[in-house]
Amino acid sequence: MKLNEWRLSKKLSYRDLAYKVGAKHATIARRWCLAEDHPQRLIPNTDYMKSIMLATQGAVNANDFYN
């Protein structure tokens, strides 16, 4: 499952998502949720990836950020 799909299913704002995974700004979380072909898209680093996997209880994992 893509992170944005999970975020929407839980009715979380980007700010809420950022808080849940320990990111400092909602902009970072928003960039993780962008489409794969978007020029501003980011892939989370290892620490954030672990936080995302824990926060989503495994619904979103590292492979979900790649094709």
N, C-alpha and C positions, 0 to 999 in steps of 0.2 A: 504494500500500500504506500502511496506517495504521502509525504509529510503534509502537504496541503489538503489532501483528501481526509487525512486523519484529523487535522485541525478543524476543518469544516464539520466533520461528523460530531465533534465534541463541542462545536459552537464557540471556539476560542478565537479571540482576536490575535493579531500578531504580537501584541504586547503580552497577552496571557501566555502565549506559546514561549516567548522569549523568557519570561519569568520562570516558567515550568522547567526549562532546560538550563537555566543559569546564564543566558545571554544578556549582555548589558543593554542592548537596544532592540526595539521591535523591528528596525530596519534589517538587522541581521537575520532575524527569523523570516521576514518577508522575502529576503533574497534566497533563502533556502527553499522557499515554496514556489518560486517562479518556474515557468516552463523550461524544459531542458535546452531549448534553443534561444532563450532570452539572454542578451549580452550581459546583464547584471547578475545573473544567477550565480550562486555560490554553493559549493559542496562543503558541509561542515567538517571541521578538523576532527581528529580522533577523539579528543575529549568531549566535544559537543556530540559527536556521533554516539558515544556511550550514553550520554545524558538523554539523547533522543530515544534510544532503544529502551532505556529504563522508564522514561516518562510515558512512552506509548505501550509499554509492557510487551515489546517485541513486535508490535503491529507494523512498525517502520524500522527497517534495518539498513545497513550500509548499501546493500545491493539495490535498494529502491532509489538511490540517487544516481544510478547509472542505467544505461539502456540494457 
